């Protein structure tokens, strides 16, 4: 059985984490774009720049849990 710690530390799970984060990043961008009354030109950039989705850029640099510490 995998624990949250194991998933975050084991590099075999990086592709799964990337897929989940990418899917939900795109869902969030779509939701914000469809349901805003403001200009939508920078929504994708703002979502992509948020700390949770910036993790996508660092997953190849080592265990996921090491990068998540930046949130605390």
N, CA, C and O atoms as CSV, one atom per row, in Angstrom:
chain,resi,resn,atom,element,x,y,z
A,1,UNK,N,N,0.846,-1.175,0.000
A,1,UNK,CA,C,0.000,0.000,0.000
A,1,UNK,C,C,0.891,1.237,0.000
A,1,UNK,O,O,1.870,1.303,0.743
A,2,UNK,N,N,0.548,2.218,-0.836
A,2,UNK,CA,C,1.305,3.463,-0.904
A,2,UNK,C,C,0.738,4.475,0.070
A,2,UNK,O,O,-0.478,4.636,0.178
A,3,UNK,N,N,1.611,5.146,0.768
A,3,UNK,CA,C,1.191,6.241,1.630
A,3,UNK,C,C,1.426,7.547,0.870
A,3,UNK,O,O,2.072,7.544,-0.178
A,4,UNK,N,N,0.913,8.647,1.384
A,4,UNK,CA,C,1.156,9.940,0.750
A,4,UNK,C,C,2.643,10.229,0.695
A,4,UNK,O,O,3.139,10.759,-0.300
A,5,UNK,N,N,3.360,9.885,1.759
A,5,UNK,CA,C,4.802,10.119,1.770
A,5,UNK,C,C,5.488,9.311,0.682
A,5,UNK,O,O,6.353,9.826,-0.027
A,6,UNK,N,N,5.107,8.057,0.549
A,6,UNK,CA,C,5.728,7.221,-0.477
A,6,UNK,C,C,5.475,7.806,-1.872
A,6,UNK,O,O,6.391,7.879,-2.690
A,7,UNK,N,N,4.268,8.211,-2.132
A,7,UNK,CA,C,3.930,8.762,-3.447
A,7,UNK,C,C,4.740,10.026,-3.715
A,7,UNK,O,O,5.213,10.234,-4.832
A,8,UNK,N,N,4.901,10.862,-2.708
A,8,UNK,CA,C,5.653,12.097,-2.884
A,8,UNK,C,C,7.148,11.896,-3.003
A,8,UNK,O,O,7.829,12.711,-3.626
A,9,UNK,N,N,7.675,10.835,-2.424
A,9,UNK,CA,C,9.114,10.591,-2.453
A,9,UNK,C,C,9.545,9.681,-3.602
A,9,UNK,O,O,10.684,9.767,-4.059
A,10,UNK,N,N,8.670,8.831,-4.064
A,10,UNK,CA,C,9.024,7.838,-5.082
A,10,UNK,C,C,8.900,8.446,-6.484
A,10,UNK,O,O,7.821,8.868,-6.901
A,11,UNK,N,N,10.005,8.478,-7.182
A,11,UNK,CA,C,10.011,9.093,-8.506
A,11,UNK,C,C,9.186,8.313,-9.529
A,11,UNK,O,O,8.861,8.846,-10.589
A,12,UNK,N,N,8.845,7.061,-9.229
A,12,UNK,CA,C,8.000,6.281,-10.137
A,12,UNK,C,C,6.604,6.887,-10.252
A,12,UNK,O,O,5.893,6.618,-11.220
A,13,UNK,N,N,6.209,7.694,-9.287
A,13,UNK,CA,C,4.874,8.295,-9.286
A,13,UNK,C,C,4.844,9.680,-9.940
A,13,UNK,O,O,3.777,10.285,-10.047
A,14,UNK,N,N,5.989,10.181,-10.373
A,14,UNK,CA,C,6.036,11.535,-10.931
A,14,UNK,C,C,5.135,11.696,-12.145
A,14,UNK,O,O,4.467,12.721,-12.282
A,15,UNK,N,N,5.104,10.713,-13.021
A,15,UNK,CA,C,4.245,10.839,-14.203
A,15,UNK,C,C,2.775,10.921,-13.807
A,15,UNK,O,O,2.009,11.682,-14.398
A,16,UNK,N,N,2.384,10.138,-12.808
A,16,UNK,CA,C,0.994,10.197,-12.330
A,16,UNK,C,C,0.682,11.558,-11.727
A,16,UNK,O,O,-0.381,12.125,-11.981
A,17,UNK,N,N,1.605,12.083,-10.932
A,17,UNK,CA,C,1.407,13.402,-10.320
A,17,UNK,C,C,1.315,14.466,-11.403
A,17,UNK,O,O,0.462,15.351,-11.332
A,18,UNK,N,N,2.182,14.389,-12.399
A,18,UNK,CA,C,2.150,15.360,-13.499
A,18,UNK,C,C,0.811,15.307,-14.232
A,18,UNK,O,O,0.228,16.346,-14.545
A,19,UNK,N,N,0.328,14.103,-14.504
A,19,UNK,CA,C,-0.945,13.961,-15.218
A,19,UNK,C,C,-2.093,14.565,-14.424
A,19,UNK,O,O,-2.938,15.264,-14.983
A,20,UNK,N,N,-2.125,14.299,-13.129
A,20,UNK,CA,C,-3.204,14.819,-12.281
A,20,UNK,C,C,-3.127,16.347,-12.202
A,20,UNK,O,O,-4.136,17.031,-12.373
A,21,UNK,N,N,-1.933,16.876,-11.943
A,21,UNK,CA,C,-1.792,18.330,-11.837
A,21,UNK,C,C,-2.127,19.016,-13.156
A,21,UNK,O,O,-2.804,20.044,-13.165
A,22,UNK,N,N,-1.663,18.463,-14.259
A,22,UNK,CA,C,-1.938,19.061,-15.567
A,22,UNK,C,C,-3.431,19.038,-15.878
A,22,UNK,O,O,-3.984,20.022,-16.370
A,23,UNK,N,N,-4.071,17.927,-15.592
A,23,UNK,CA,C,-5.516,17.820,-15.839
A,23,UNK,C,C,-6.270,18.873,-15.034
A,23,UNK,O,O,-7.133,19.566,-15.572
A,24,UNK,N,N,-5.951,18.995,-13.761
A,24,UNK,CA,C,-6.687,19.932,-12.916
A,24,UNK,C,C,-6.303,21.384,-13.184
A,24,UNK,O,O,-7.111,22.286,-12.967
A,25,UNK,N,N,-5.096,21.615,-13.649
A,25,UNK,CA,C,-4.720,22.968,-14.077
A,25,UNK,C,C,-5.598,23.385,-15.243
A,25,UNK,O,O,-6.117,24.501,-15.270
A,26,UNK,N,N,-5.764,22.490,-16.206
A,26,UNK,CA,C,-6.589,22.804,-17.376
A,26,UNK,C,C,-8.060,22.957,-17.014
A,26,UNK,O,O,-8.745,23.815,-17.572
A,27,UNK,N,N,-8.555,22.142,-16.091
A,27,UNK,CA,C,-9.944,22.270,-15.627
A,27,UNK,C,C,-10.142,23.627,-14.959
A,27,UNK,O,O,-11.139,24.305,-15.207
A,28,UNK,N,N,-9.200,24.019,-14.119
A,28,UNK,CA,C,-9.307,25.314,-13.433
A,28,UNK,C,C,-9.272,26.468,-14.427
A,28,UNK,O,O,-10.050,27.415,-14.306
A,29,UNK,N,N,-8.384,26.397,-15.397
A,29,UNK,CA,C,-8.316,27.450,-16.419
A,29,UNK,C,C,-9.640,27.543,-17.173
A,29,UNK,O,O,-10.150,28.640,-17.398
A,30,UNK,N,N,-10.193,26.408,-17.560
A,30,UNK,CA,C,-11.477,26.405,-18.273
A,30,UNK,C,C,-12.602,26.986,-17.424
A,30,UNK,O,O,-13.398,27.790,-17.908
A,31,UNK,N,N,-12.668,26.579,-16.157
A,31,UNK,CA,C,-13.712,27.096,-15.263
A,31,UNK,C,C,-13.605,28.607,-15.080
A,31,UNK,O,O,-14.600,29.327,-15.171
A,32,UNK,N,N,-12.398,29.072,-14.825
A,32,UNK,CA,C,-12.210,30.512,-14.629
A,32,UNK,C,C,-12.518,31.296,-15.892
A,32,UNK,O,O,-13.105,32.376,-15.830
A,33,UNK,N,N,-12.129,30.764,-17.023
A,33,UNK,CA,C,-12.368,31.442,-18.298
A,33,UNK,C,C,-13.866,31.515,-18.609
A,33,UNK,O,O,-14.355,32.541,-19.083
A,34,UNK,N,N,-14.574,30.449,-18.348
A,34,UNK,CA,C,-16.006,30.397,-18.658
A,34,UNK,C,C,-16.866,31.205,-17.695
A,34,UNK,O,O,-17.942,31.669,-18.071
A,35,UNK,N,N,-16.407,31.379,-16.465
A,35,UNK,CA,C,-17.268,31.966,-15.448
A,35,UNK,C,C,-16.764,33.300,-14.903
A,35,UNK,O,O,-17.069,33.665,-13.767
A,36,UNK,N,N,-16.010,34.011,-15.696
A,36,UNK,CA,C,-15.538,35.312,-15.245
A,36,UNK,C,C,-16.216,36.425,-16.030
A,36,UNK,O,O,-16.624,36.249,-17.178
A,37,UNK,N,N,-16.322,37.553,-15.385
A,37,UNK,CA,C,-16.848,38.753,-16.048
A,37,UNK,C,C,-15.711,39.676,-16.451
A,37,UNK,O,O,-15.940,40.758,-16.992
A,38,UNK,N,N,-14.489,39.244,-16.187
A,38,UNK,CA,C,-13.317,40.075,-16.465
A,38,UNK,C,C,-12.590,39.540,-17.699
A,38,UNK,O,O,-12.959,38.505,-18.254
A,39,UNK,N,N,-11.557,40.259,-18.113
A,39,UNK,CA,C,-10.749,39.829,-19.249
A,39,UNK,C,C,-10.092,38.489,-18.935
A,39,UNK,O,O,-9.682,38.232,-17.803
A,40,UNK,N,N,-10.001,37.645,-19.949
A,40,UNK,CA,C,-9.485,36.291,-19.733
A,40,UNK,C,C,-8.091,36.080,-20.314
A,40,UNK,O,O,-7.585,34.958,-20.293
A,41,UNK,N,N,-7.464,37.127,-20.828
A,41,UNK,CA,C,-6.206,36.938,-21.551
A,41,UNK,C,C,-5.073,36.400,-20.687
A,41,UNK,O,O,-4.164,35.764,-21.220
A,42,UNK,N,N,-5.088,36.626,-19.382
A,42,UNK,CA,C,-3.960,36.182,-18.549
A,42,UNK,C,C,-4.326,35.089,-17.546
A,42,UNK,O,O,-3.520,34.763,-16.674
A,43,UNK,N,N,-5.506,34.528,-17.653
A,43,UNK,CA,C,-5.922,33.491,-16.697
A,43,UNK,C,C,-4.973,32.298,-16.742
A,43,UNK,O,O,-4.531,31.825,-15.695
A,44,UNK,N,N,-4.658,31.811,-17.924
A,44,UNK,CA,C,-3.774,30.643,-18.029
A,44,UNK,C,C,-2.403,30.943,-17.423
A,44,UNK,O,O,-1.831,30.099,-16.732
A,45,UNK,N,N,-1.880,32.132,-17.676
A,45,UNK,CA,C,-0.575,32.500,-17.113
A,45,UNK,C,C,-0.621,32.572,-15.595
A,45,UNK,O,O,0.303,32.116,-14.921
A,46,UNK,N,N,-1.686,33.139,-15.058
A,46,UNK,CA,C,-1.803,33.261,-13.601
A,46,UNK,C,C,-1.952,31.899,-12.931
A,46,UNK,O,O,-1.340,31.648,-11.893
A,47,UNK,N,N,-2.758,31.024,-13.515
A,47,UNK,CA,C,-2.928,29.682,-12.949
A,47,UNK,C,C,-1.605,28.920,-13.026
A,47,UNK,O,O,-1.189,28.288,-12.055
A,48,UNK,N,N,-0.959,28.983,-14.163
A,48,UNK,CA,C,0.313,28.278,-14.343
A,48,UNK,C,C,1.374,28.796,-13.377
A,48,UNK,O,O,2.233,28.030,-12.940
A,49,UNK,N,N,1.328,30.060,-13.045
A,49,UNK,CA,C,2.314,30.661,-12.139
A,49,UNK,C,C,2.000,30.411,-10.666
A,49,UNK,O,O,2.816,30.737,-9.803
A,50,UNK,N,N,0.845,29.845,-10.365
A,50,UNK,CA,C,0.508,29.600,-8.966
A,50,UNK,C,C,1.426,28.510,-8.398
A,50,UNK,O,O,1.853,27.619,-9.132
A,51,UNK,N,N,1.727,28.575,-7.111
A,51,UNK,CA,C,2.692,27.639,-6.509
A,51,UNK,C,C,2.371,26.164,-6.741
A,51,UNK,O,O,3.283,25.377,-6.995
A,52,UNK,N,N,1.128,25.777,-6.663
A,52,UNK,CA,C,0.806,24.353,-6.815
A,52,UNK,C,C,1.130,23.860,-8.220
A,52,UNK,O,O,1.608,22.738,-8.383
A,53,UNK,N,N,0.879,24.673,-9.227
A,53,UNK,CA,C,1.131,24.232,-10.593
A,53,UNK,C,C,2.578,24.480,-11.025
A,53,UNK,O,O,3.039,23.882,-11.997
A,54,UNK,N,N,3.291,25.343,-10.324
A,54,UNK,CA,C,4.731,25.497,-10.592
A,54,UNK,C,C,5.489,24.229,-10.233
A,54,UNK,O,O,6.600,24.011,-10.716
A,55,UNK,N,N,4.897,23.394,-9.392
A,55,UNK,CA,C,5.529,22.114,-9.058
A,55,UNK,C,C,5.761,21.268,-10.304
A,55,UNK,O,O,6.688,20.460,-10.342
A,56,UNK,N,N,4.929,21.448,-11.315
A,56,UNK,CA,C,5.101,20.686,-12.558
A,56,UNK,C,C,6.485,20.907,-13.157
A,56,UNK,O,O,7.048,20.004,-13.776
A,57,UNK,N,N,7.032,22.100,-12.975
A,57,UNK,CA,C,8.353,22.417,-13.527
A,57,UNK,C,C,9.482,21.750,-12.767
A,57,UNK,O,O,10.600,21.661,-13.274
A,58,UNK,N,N,9.206,21.275,-11.550
A,58,UNK,CA,C,10.269,20.764,-10.688
A,58,UNK,C,C,10.218,19.260,-10.434
A,58,UNK,O,O,11.087,18.727,-9.744
A,59,UNK,N,N,9.248,18.587,-10.961
A,59,UNK,CA,C,9.116,17.158,-10.672
A,59,UNK,C,C,10.296,16.338,-11.184
A,59,UNK,O,O,10.591,15.277,-10.633
A,60,UNK,N,N,10.963,16.803,-12.207
A,60,UNK,CA,C,12.106,16.059,-12.735
A,60,UNK,C,C,13.381,16.308,-11.937
A,60,UNK,O,O,14.418,15.705,-12.213
A,61,UNK,N,N,13.304,17.200,-10.945
A,61,UNK,CA,C,14.486,17.574,-10.170
A,61,UNK,C,C,14.628,16.794,-8.874
A,61,UNK,O,O,15.557,17.045,-8.106
A,62,UNK,N,N,13.737,15.865,-8.617
A,62,UNK,CA,C,13.842,15.082,-7.392
A,62,UNK,C,C,12.484,14.812,-6.798
A,62,UNK,O,O,11.460,15.100,-7.419
A,63,UNK,N,N,12.464,14.260,-5.601
A,63,UNK,CA,C,11.202,13.879,-4.960
A,63,UNK,C,C,10.219,15.039,-4.832
A,63,UNK,O,O,10.596,16.160,-4.488
A,64,UNK,N,N,8.977,14.753,-5.111
A,64,UNK,CA,C,7.889,15.727,-5.082
A,64,UNK,C,C,7.765,16.404,-3.717
A,64,UNK,O,O,7.554,17.614,-3.646
A,65,UNK,N,N,7.894,15.642,-2.646
A,65,UNK,CA,C,7.709,16.207,-1.309
A,65,UNK,C,C,8.741,17.268,-0.980
A,65,UNK,O,O,8.457,18.169,-0.190
A,66,UNK,N,N,9.918,17.192,-1.555
A,66,UNK,CA,C,10.930,18.216,-1.297
A,66,UNK,C,C,10.494,19.563,-1.852
A,66,UNK,O,O,10.796,20.603,-1.268
A,67,UNK,N,N,9.791,19.552,-2.965
A,67,UNK,CA,C,9.353,20.799,-3.592
A,67,UNK,C,C,8.093,21.349,-2.957
A,67,UNK,O,O,7.855,22.556,-2.989
A,68,UNK,N,N,7.304,20.496,-2.392
A,68,UNK,CA,C,6.047,20.948,-1.776
A,68,UNK,C,C,6.325,21.745,-0.498
A,68,UNK,O,O,5.464,22.500,-0.045
A,69,UNK,N,N,7.492,21.590,0.076
A,69,UNK,CA,C,7.850,22.340,1.281
A,69,UNK,C,C,7.869,23.844,1.021
A,69,UNK,O,O,7.773,24.628,1.966
A,70,UNK,N,N,7.989,24.259,-0.227
A,70,UNK,CA,C,7.975,25.681,-0.559
A,70,UNK,C,C,6.648,26.346,-0.194
A,70,UNK,O,O,6.580,27.573,-0.119
A,71,UNK,N,N,5.602,25.568,0.032
A,71,UNK,CA,C,4.300,26.134,0.378
A,71,UNK,C,C,4.201,26.516,1.843
A,71,UNK,O,O,3.294,27.255,2.225
A,72,UNK,N,N,5.106,26.034,2.664
A,72,UNK,CA,C,4.987,26.240,4.107
A,72,UNK,C,C,5.962,27.266,4.615
A,72,UNK,O,O,5.988,27.554,5.812
